[in-house]
């Protein structure tokens, strides 16, 4: 009798704990207190004013390039993270030759952005899916270099303008140490004093993929 009662109590206890265990298993992974180092790569569609000539004025052009960013993130709350991103928005080079010698030009546009990410737990998709919004102000720097063989000259010009990037995407947490996601951004920038890669500004959309290494134990 005692044995039967013990078995019944065990079965009842397991039945009561099963729903709670199921619910707990569906709770999203907590990122509070954790750090991440991420690499994101994507297609950048630069749509901005292109400086032509005093006669032609300014036109609008669209150009697709590949951009890459390295980022750091720290979740100081269950839904909020501080983040820093640095990377290249545009890289272009050209080599030309003529009777006057060779000419090499190179242009790069890079960005350093510091801001926040909002990743609401209540909108989590199962255990691993975490939608997010990003807001990161910062600075975009354009550099143009030129080398001529005759006469032998080297010139370089660097310009910096304010920038603001907004983003929306989804991360999927893969176990304890990795996450991958998709993200789309819009980058607004001020105008350069002199065109870089032919552009007066680097306002652009991008769509890409990210891979993150998660560090720390969390809270």
N, C-alpha and C positions, 0 to 999 in steps of 0.2 A: 504494500500500500504506500509506504513511504517512498519506495523507488518510483512508483507510478506518479505520485504527486510531484516528485522532483523533476521527472521527465516533463510533466505537464507545465510546471513553472518555467522550465528551460525553454520549451516550445513557445509559450506565451511571451516570454521575454524576447526571444528571437523575432517573433512576429511584430512586436512593438518597436523593436530597434531597426527592423528592415526598412520601413519608410523613411526614418530619420537618416539612415545611412545612404539611402538613395538620393535624398534631398541634398545631403552634404556632398555627395559625389558630383552633383550638378552645379555646385557653387563655383564661380569663376576663380581662377588662380589669383591669389593676392600678390600685387607688385609693390605694396607699401614698404618702403625702406630698402628697396633693391636698386641696383645700378645697371646700366646697359651701355655697351659700346656697339654702335651700329654702322653699317655700310649700306648706302642706298644708291642705286643706279637707275637712270631712266631717260626717256626721251624728253627734250626741252624744246618747246615751240616758242621761239623768240618773235614776238610781234611788237614792233616799235617803229618810231620815226627814223627813217634813213636819211642822212644828210647827203644831198646831191651837190648842187652848185647854186650860186646866188641867182642864176637865171631859172633853174628848174625848181628851186625851193625844196621842200621836204615831202617825201612820199612815205607810204606805209608798206612795209615788207614783212614777210613771214619766213622764218628759217628754222629748220629742225636740226638740233644737235644732240649730243649725248652728254649728260651731266652726271657728276658723281659727288657724293657728300659723305664725310665721316662725322659721326655724331656721338655725343655723350648725353646720358639721361639719368636723372635720379628722381624716384618717386617719393616725394616728401609727404604724401598723403595717399589715401586709398584711390583717389581719382585724379590727382594732380602730380605732374612731373615737371621738374626744371630741366631744360635741355640747351645744349650748345651744338651748333652745326657749322662745319666749314667745308668748302669744296669749290669745284670749278663749274661755272655755268656755261662758258663758251671758250673754246681753244681753237685758234686758226693760224695757219702759217702759209706762206707763199714764197716761191722762188722764181725769179724771172731773170732773163739774160737779154742783153742788147749789145749794140756796138759800143756802148759806153761802159760795159762791164756787167757784173752780176749784182742782183739786189735781193736781199732776203728780208722779209717782214714777218713778224710774229705778234699775235694779239692774244691775250688771255683775260678772262673776266672771272674773278673769284668772289666768294661771299663768306662773311663771318656773321652768324646770326645767333642771338641769345634770347630765349623766351620760355614759354610754358606749353605744356600739352595737357589737355583735358580728356580723360579716358574714363567715362562714367561706368561704374560697376553695374548699375541697374540696367544698362543697355548691353551687357555682355551676351555673347552668343555662345551658350553652353559654357563649358569649362575654360576653353582656350581663346575664343574669339573676343577681341577687345576693340570696338570702334573708338576713334579718337578725333579730336580737333586740335590744331596747332596754331599758335600765334607767335612769330619770332621776328622782332625788329633787329636791325643790324646795319652793316656797311657792305657795299659792293665796290670792288676795286678793279679798275680796268688798266691794263698795261699794254703799251704798244712799243715794240722795238724794231729798229731798222739797221741793217748792215749793208753798206755799199762797198764794192771792190775798187771803184775808181770814180772820184778820188776816195781813198780809204777812209770811211767815216762810220761811226757807230753812234746811234741816238736811241734814247729811251724816254718814254713819258708815262707817268702814272697818275691816275685820277681816282678819287673816291667820292661816292655819293651815298646818301642815306637809302635804306631799303626796308621793306616790310614784306614778310612772307606768311601767307595763311595756307593751311593744309587740312585735308580730310582723308581718313583712311581706316584700315583695319589691320590689327596685329593678331597673329595666332601664336600662342605660347606653346612651344614644343618641349615638353618635359621641364626640367629644372633650369637648364642652361641656355636654351635657344628660343628665339622667336623669329618669325618671318611675317612679312606683310606687304600690302599694296597701299600706295599713297599718291595723291594728286595735290599739287601746290599751285598757287598763283604768287608770283614774285613781282612786287612793285618797286621801282627804283626812281631816283631823281635823274636828271639829265646831265650827261657829261659836258664839260666845256668844249672838248674836241671829240669827234666820233671815235669809237673803239670798235674795230671790226666792221666799220661802216655804220654803226648804230649810235644814235644819240642817247639811247637809254636801253636797258636790258629787261624791260617788262616782259614777263613770259609765263606760260603754263608748262607744267611738267606732269608726267605720269610714270611711275616706276615701281621698283620692288626693293625691299629692304631685308637684311639679315642682321639679327642682333645677338650678341653674347650677353647673357644675364649673369650678374655677379651679386654676391651677398646672399644672406639667408632670409631677408625680409622681416616683417613684424607680424 
